[in-house]
Amino acid sequence: MGKKVFSKLAETLISSEIVKLGGIIKEKIKAGEHIFNFTIGDFDSTQFPIPAVLKAEIKKAYDDGYTTYPTAEGEQDLRRAVSVFIEKHENLHYSESEILISNGGRPLIYSIFRTIVDKGDKVIYPVPSWNNNHYTHFNDGEHVLIEALRENNFMPTASQIAPHIKDATLLALCSPLNPTGTVFGKEELGAICDLVLAENESRTEGQKKLYVLYDQIYWKLTFGNTEHHNPVSLRPAMKEYTIFVDGISKAFAATGVRVGWSMGPEELITKMKAINSHVGSWAPMAEQKAVAKFLMNESELEKYFIHFKSELFYRLKNLYDGFVQLKSEGFSVDAIEPQAAIYLTVQIDIVGRKTKEGLLLANQSDVTAYLLNEAKLAMVPFGIFGADRESSWYRISVGCSKKEEIEDVIDSLRKSLQKLM
């Protein structure tokens, strides 16, 4: 029989390369290898359990019989709790009718794209970034890539965006950024907002406006003096053109609990609700009831964030210090000081080197394989996030790491680099 042919989308969509890499790692672990796995943007629940009070509320909600369909836009008590939470913690003012609940951030991003982007519409997004290429492909949009640079901590700038903004339909931004763990500065984000406002002012009646998708799923996880900024707080007029993606997945180490939310213009939220209702992407009823109560428990929230953030920062800072030490020893590595999220941005620049056995590391794929096989170190190269395939930069995710292994990780990397000629 000949090859079966399916839809154009199915035939052209690229499957997750991180999942593919994860499969290779799982096989190595199954074969008995000890791998330092820093690839997945998730949490080891033995290291980072969800808040105990949230867990208890979820159990209680099931015991209380909350096992039916929720409302399409999300339960009213949860939307009210989200409204109170973001007003208190971020000084953002959104009514219940401007909030949509979903089972995590992904369905919200999907529905944002489907609501705004038509075939051929320009979608501007930076690289490296997470999955914007795939969501643009879902809609057959025109990809407009902004190659973010090291000198800007891999965050896009207004000057990079400006030449492409005319007639664009969607600008997809994320801060803190996956994969870098870096954030927008106040001035730069303000300048980007000014571009969007000026562009929308220039458009005629009936012409599509330019919207900003602002993914801030990591915004509660900032460290030291790092400040999180958002378009609406900086420029109130941006409320008409900004749609947020947020939720509990990262802030509460609750990736499997599946509760996320968007805030945005009511008319746009209503269109997104219609799409989500057809694909059944609502968060489970019991989890909604539990999160509604937990978001209103200010004392437990504060206690949880203090402990959770200190545990994350310990891992990020010590790994960063390890790379700084390796650099001081003369190895071709670098790192960006951790700012936010669960990620550390590191560089391992050894293309062209040879092992003592004569194996040439001819490209970055060879480097990634060498680090996995020799140092037992698994990281995600920036090329998987849309950057140049030969980029020597990587994402380290600490959500599944153990504090006591950090010194071993750096030592293993050191020994593998020492073997190169």
C-alpha positions as CSV (number, residue, x, y, z in Angstrom):
1,M,0.0,0.0,0.0
2,G,1.1,3.5,-0.7
3,K,1.8,6.2,1.8
4,K,-1.3,7.6,3.4
5,V,-1.8,11.3,2.9
6,F,-3.4,13.4,5.6
7,S,-4.2,17.1,6.0
8,K,-1.6,19.7,5.1
9,L,-1.3,20.7,8.7
10,A,-0.7,17.1,9.8
11,E,1.8,16.5,7.1
12,T,3.8,19.7,7.8
13,L,3.6,20.1,11.5
14,I,7.0,19.5,13.3
15,S,6.6,17.3,16.4
16,S,8.1,18.4,19.6
17,E,11.9,18.2,19.5
18,I,12.1,18.5,23.3
19,V,9.9,15.4,23.6
20,K,12.2,13.6,21.1
21,L,15.3,14.6,23.1
22,G,13.5,13.4,26.2
23,G,12.9,10.0,24.7
24,I,16.6,9.6,24.1
25,I,17.3,10.5,27.7
26,K,14.7,8.1,29.0
27,E,16.3,5.2,27.0
28,K,19.7,6.1,28.5
29,I,18.3,6.1,32.0
30,K,16.5,2.8,31.4
31,A,19.8,1.4,30.3
32,G,21.3,2.3,33.7
33,E,23.0,5.6,33.0
34,H,22.8,8.4,35.5
35,I,21.8,11.5,33.5
36,F,21.8,15.1,34.8
37,N,18.5,15.9,33.1
38,F,18.0,19.7,32.7
39,T,15.8,19.5,29.7
40,I,12.1,19.5,30.8
41,G,10.3,22.7,31.9
42,D,8.6,20.7,34.6
43,F,9.0,19.9,38.3
44,D,10.0,16.8,40.2
45,S,7.2,16.7,42.7
46,T,9.5,15.1,45.3
47,Q,11.6,18.3,45.1
48,F,8.8,20.8,44.4
49,P,5.4,19.6,45.5
50,I,2.4,21.7,44.9
51,P,1.3,23.8,48.0
52,A,-0.1,21.5,50.7
53,V,-3.1,23.8,51.2
54,L,-3.9,23.7,47.5
55,K,-3.6,19.9,47.5
56,A,-6.0,19.6,50.4
57,E,-8.5,21.9,48.7
58,I,-8.4,19.8,45.5
59,K,-9.1,16.6,47.5
60,K,-12.0,18.4,49.4
61,A,-13.5,19.6,46.1
62,Y,-13.7,16.1,44.8
63,D,-15.1,14.9,48.1
64,D,-17.7,17.6,47.8
65,G,-18.8,16.3,44.4
66,Y,-17.4,18.9,42.1
67,T,-17.0,16.4,39.1
68,T,-19.3,17.9,36.5
69,Y,-18.7,20.2,33.5
70,P,-17.6,23.7,34.5
71,T,-19.0,26.8,32.8
72,A,-17.3,27.5,29.4
73,E,-15.7,30.7,30.6
74,G,-14.6,29.2,33.9
75,E,-16.3,29.1,37.3
76,Q,-17.4,32.5,38.5
77,D,-15.6,32.1,41.9
78,L,-12.3,31.3,40.2
79,R,-12.6,34.3,37.8
80,R,-13.4,36.5,40.8
81,A,-10.4,35.1,42.6
82,V,-8.1,35.7,39.6
83,S,-9.4,39.3,39.4
84,V,-8.6,39.9,43.1
85,F,-5.2,38.1,42.9
86,I,-3.9,40.1,39.9
87,E,-5.2,43.4,41.2
88,K,-3.4,42.8,44.6
89,H,-0.2,41.4,43.2
90,E,0.2,43.2,39.9
91,N,-2.2,46.2,40.1
92,L,-4.1,45.0,37.0
93,H,-7.8,45.6,36.9
94,Y,-9.9,43.0,35.0
95,S,-13.5,42.2,35.6
96,E,-14.8,38.6,35.6
97,S,-16.1,39.0,32.1
98,E,-12.6,39.9,30.9
99,I,-11.1,36.6,32.2
100,L,-11.2,33.2,30.6
101,I,-10.2,30.0,32.4
102,S,-8.7,27.0,30.6
103,N,-6.8,23.8,31.4
104,G,-3.4,25.5,31.4
105,G,-1.7,28.0,29.1
106,R,-1.5,26.1,25.9
107,P,-5.2,26.1,25.0
108,L,-5.3,29.8,25.7
109,I,-2.4,30.5,23.4
110,Y,-4.0,28.3,20.7
111,S,-7.3,30.1,21.0
112,I,-5.6,33.5,20.9
113,F,-3.9,32.6,17.6
114,R,-7.1,31.2,16.2
115,T,-9.1,34.3,17.3
116,I,-6.7,36.8,15.8
117,V,-4.6,35.3,13.0
118,D,-5.9,34.4,9.5
119,K,-4.0,32.7,6.7
120,G,-1.1,35.0,5.6
121,D,-1.3,37.3,8.6
122,K,2.0,38.5,9.9
123,V,3.0,37.2,13.3
124,I,6.0,38.7,14.9
125,Y,7.9,36.7,17.6
126,P,11.4,36.5,18.9
127,V,13.7,33.6,18.8
128,P,14.7,31.8,20.9
129,S,11.1,31.4,22.3
130,W,8.7,28.6,23.1
131,N,6.4,27.2,20.4
132,N,5.4,30.5,18.6
133,N,6.6,28.8,15.4
134,H,4.1,26.0,15.8
135,Y,1.2,28.2,16.7
136,T,1.9,30.4,13.7
137,H,2.0,27.3,11.6
138,F,-1.4,26.1,12.9
139,N,-2.9,29.3,11.4
140,D,-0.8,29.4,8.2
141,G,0.4,32.8,9.3
142,E,3.5,34.6,8.0
143,H,6.4,34.0,10.4
144,V,8.4,37.2,11.2
145,L,11.3,36.1,13.4
146,I,13.3,38.5,15.5
147,E,16.7,37.1,16.4
148,A,17.3,38.2,19.9
149,L,20.9,38.8,21.0
150,R,23.1,38.1,23.9
151,E,23.7,41.8,24.6
152,N,20.0,42.2,25.3
153,N,19.8,39.0,27.4
154,F,18.0,37.4,24.4
155,M,15.0,39.7,24.8
156,P,13.7,41.4,21.6
157,T,14.0,45.2,21.3
158,A,11.8,47.9,19.9
159,S,14.3,48.7,17.3
160,Q,14.3,45.1,16.1
161,I,10.5,45.0,16.0
162,A,9.9,48.4,14.4
163,P,10.8,47.5,10.7
164,H,8.2,44.7,10.7
165,I,5.3,46.1,12.6
166,K,3.3,47.6,9.7
167,D,0.3,45.4,8.8
168,A,1.3,42.8,11.5
169,T,-1.6,41.1,13.3
170,L,0.0,39.6,16.4
171,L,3.1,40.3,18.4
172,A,3.9,37.3,20.6
173,L,6.0,38.2,23.7
174,C,6.9,36.3,26.8
175,S,8.5,37.7,30.0
176,P,10.0,36.1,32.0
177,L,11.1,34.3,28.8
178,N,11.1,30.6,28.2
179,P,13.9,29.5,27.4
180,T,16.2,32.2,28.9
181,G,14.8,33.1,32.3
182,T,15.4,36.7,31.4
183,V,12.9,39.7,31.5
184,F,12.0,42.9,29.7
185,G,13.3,46.1,31.2
186,K,10.8,48.8,31.8
187,E,12.1,51.2,29.2
188,E,12.4,48.6,26.4
189,L,8.9,47.1,27.0
190,G,7.5,50.7,27.1
191,A,9.1,51.4,23.8
192,I,7.6,48.3,22.3
193,C,4.1,49.3,23.6
194,D,4.6,52.8,22.0
195,L,5.2,51.1,18.6
196,V,2.0,49.1,19.0
197,L,-0.1,52.1,20.0
198,A,1.2,54.2,17.2
199,E,0.6,51.5,14.6
200,N,-2.9,50.9,15.8
201,E,-3.6,54.6,15.8
202,S,-2.6,54.7,12.1
203,R,-5.0,51.9,11.0
204,T,-8.3,52.7,9.4
205,E,-11.7,51.7,10.6
206,G,-12.5,48.1,9.8
207,Q,-8.8,47.2,9.5
208,K,-7.5,44.6,11.9
209,K,-5.7,45.9,14.9
210,L,-2.3,44.7,16.1
211,Y,-2.6,42.6,19.3
212,V,0.1,41.6,21.8
213,L,0.0,38.1,23.3
214,Y,1.8,38.6,26.6
215,D,2.8,35.2,28.2
216,Q,3.7,35.9,31.8
217,I,3.2,32.4,33.2
218,Y,6.5,32.8,35.2
219,W,5.9,36.3,36.5
220,K,5.8,35.4,40.2
221,L,9.2,33.7,40.0
222,T,11.6,36.6,39.9
223,F,14.8,36.8,41.9
224,G,16.9,39.5,43.6
225,N,16.2,43.0,42.2
226,T,14.5,41.7,39.1
227,E,11.2,43.4,38.4
228,H,8.4,42.0,36.2
229,H,6.7,44.5,33.9
230,N,3.7,44.2,31.7
231,P,2.3,46.3,28.8
232,V,-0.9,47.4,30.5
233,S,0.7,48.7,33.7
234,L,3.3,50.6,31.6
235,R,0.8,52.0,29.1
236,P,-2.8,51.8,30.2
237,A,-4.0,52.3,26.6
238,M,-2.5,48.9,25.8
239,K,-5.4,47.2,27.7
240,E,-7.4,47.4,24.5
241,Y,-4.7,45.4,22.6
242,T,-3.1,43.1,25.1
243,I,-4.1,39.5,25.9
244,F,-2.4,37.8,28.8
245,V,-1.5,34.2,29.3
246,D,-1.1,33.2,33.0
247,G,-1.9,30.4,35.4
248,I,-0.7,28.2,38.2
249,S,1.4,25.7,36.3
250,K,4.8,27.3,37.0
251,A,4.0,29.6,40.0
252,F,2.8,26.7,42.1
253,A,4.8,23.9,40.5
254,A,1.4,22.6,39.4
255,T,1.9,21.7,35.7
256,G,-0.3,18.7,36.0
257,V,-3.2,20.4,37.8
258,R,-4.1,22.3,34.6
259,V,-5.5,25.6,35.5
260,G,-4.7,28.7,33.5
261,W,-6.3,32.0,32.6
262,S,-6.2,34.8,30.1
263,M,-7.1,38.4,30.7
264,G,-8.0,40.7,27.8
265,P,-10.6,42.8,26.0
266,E,-14.1,41.4,26.7
267,E,-15.0,41.0,23.0
268,L,-11.8,39.0,22.3
269,I,-12.3,36.9,25.5
270,T,-15.8,36.0,24.3
271,K,-14.5,34.8,20.9
272,M,-11.8,32.7,22.6
273,K,-14.4,31.2,24.9
274,A,-16.4,30.0,21.9
275,I,-13.3,28.3,20.4
276,N,-12.3,26.7,23.7
277,S,-15.8,25.4,24.3
278,H,-15.7,23.5,21.1
279,V,-12.4,21.8,21.9
280,G,-13.4,21.1,25.5
281,S,-10.3,22.8,27.0
282,W,-11.8,23.9,30.3
283,A,-10.0,23.2,33.6
284,P,-11.5,20.4,35.7
285,M,-14.3,21.6,38.0
286,A,-12.7,20.4,41.3
287,E,-9.3,22.1,40.5
288,Q,-11.1,25.3,39.7
289,K,-12.9,25.3,43.0
290,A,-9.7,24.6,44.8
291,V,-7.6,27.2,43.0
292,A,-10.4,29.8,43.7
293,K,-10.0,29.3,47.4
294,F,-6.2,29.1,47.4
295,L,-5.7,32.3,45.5
296,M,-7.6,34.1,48.2
297,N,-5.4,32.6,51.0
298,E,-2.9,35.4,51.2
299,S,-0.9,34.1,54.1
300,E,-0.4,30.7,52.5
301,L,0.5,32.3,49.2
302,E,3.2,34.4,50.8
303,K,4.6,31.4,52.8
304,Y,4.7,29.2,49.7
305,F,6.4,31.7,47.5
306,I,9.2,32.5,50.0
307,H,10.2,28.8,50.2
308,F,9.6,27.9,46.6
309,K,11.6,30.8,45.2
310,S,14.5,30.3,47.6
311,E,14.7,26.6,46.5
312,L,14.7,27.6,42.8
313,F,17.2,30.4,43.2
314,Y,19.6,28.2,45.1
315,R,19.8,25.8,42.2
316,L,20.0,28.6,39.5
317,K,22.6,30.6,41.4
318,N,24.9,27.7,42.2
319,L,24.8,26.4,38.7
320,Y,25.5,30.0,37.4
321,D,28.5,30.3,39.9
322,G,29.7,26.9,38.6
323,F,29.8,28.2,35.0
324,V,31.5,31.4,36.1
325,Q,34.2,29.3,37.8
326,L,34.6,27.1,34.7
327,K,35.0,30.3,32.6
328,S,37.6,31.6,35.0
329,E,39.5,28.3,34.5
330,G,39.8,29.0,30.8
331,F,37.0,26.8,29.4
332,S,34.8,28.1,26.6
333,V,31.6,28.5,28.6
334,D,29.5,31.4,29.7
335,A,26.2,32.1,31.5
336,I,23.7,34.9,32.1
337,E,23.0,35.6,35.7
338,P,19.6,34.2,36.7
339,Q,16.7,36.7,36.7
340,A,13.5,34.7,36.8
341,A,11.6,31.5,36.0
342,I,13.2,28.1,36.3
343,Y,15.8,28.5,33.6
344,L,19.5,29.4,33.3
345,T,21.0,30.4,30.0
346,V,24.4,28.9,29.4
347,Q,26.9,28.8,26.5
348,I,29.2,25.9,25.6
349,D,31.3,27.0,22.6
350,I,33.4,24.0,21.6
351,V,32.5,23.4,17.9
352,G,35.7,22.4,16.1
353,R,37.3,20.8,19.0
354,K,38.4,17.1,19.0
355,T,38.2,14.4,21.6
356,K,41.4,12.6,22.5
357,E,40.1,9.7,20.5
358,G,40.0,11.9,17.4
359,L,36.2,12.6,17.3
360,L,35.6,16.0,15.7
361,L,32.7,18.1,17.2
362,A,31.8,19.5,13.8
363,N,28.6,21.2,14.7
364,Q,26.4,22.1,17.6
365,S,24.5,18.8,17.4
366,D,27.8,17.0,17.9
367,V,28.4,19.1,21.0
368,T,25.0,18.4,22.4
369,A,25.5,14.6,21.9
370,Y,29.0,14.8,23.4
371,L,27.8,16.6,26.5
372,L,25.0,14.0,26.9
373,N,27.3,11.0,26.4
374,E,30.4,12.2,28.1
375,A,29.3,14.6,30.8
376,K,25.9,12.9,31.2
377,L,24.5,16.5,31.0
378,A,21.2,16.9,29.1
379,M,20.2,20.5,28.1
380,V,18.0,22.0,25.4
381,P,19.9,23.9,22.7
382,F,18.5,27.2,21.6
383,G,18.2,25.9,18.1
384,I,15.2,23.9,19.2
385,F,13.6,27.2,20.3
386,G,13.8,28.7,16.8
387,A,17.3,30.2,17.1
388,D,20.1,29.5,14.7
389,R,20.8,25.7,14.7
390,E,24.5,26.5,15.3
391,S,23.9,28.7,18.3
392,S,26.1,27.6,21.2
393,W,23.6,28.6,23.8
394,Y,21.5,26.3,25.9
395,R,18.5,26.3,28.3
396,I,19.1,24.6,31.7
397,S,15.8,23.9,33.5
398,V,16.2,23.3,37.3
399,G,12.6,22.1,38.1
400,C,13.7,18.4,38.2
401,S,17.2,19.0,39.7
402,K,18.5,18.1,43.2
403,K,20.6,20.6,45.2
404,E,23.1,18.0,46.3
405,E,24.0,17.1,42.6
406,I,24.9,20.6,41.5
407,E,28.6,20.3,42.4
408,D,28.7,16.9,40.6
409,V,27.2,18.5,37.5
410,I,29.8,21.1,37.3
411,D,32.6,18.6,38.0
412,S,31.3,16.3,35.3
413,L,31.2,19.1,32.8
414,R,34.7,20.1,33.7
415,K,36.1,16.6,33.2
416,S,34.4,16.3,29.8
417,L,35.8,19.7,28.6
418,Q,39.3,18.7,29.8
419,K,39.2,15.7,27.4
420,L,39.0,18.0,24.4
421,M,41.9,19.1,22.3
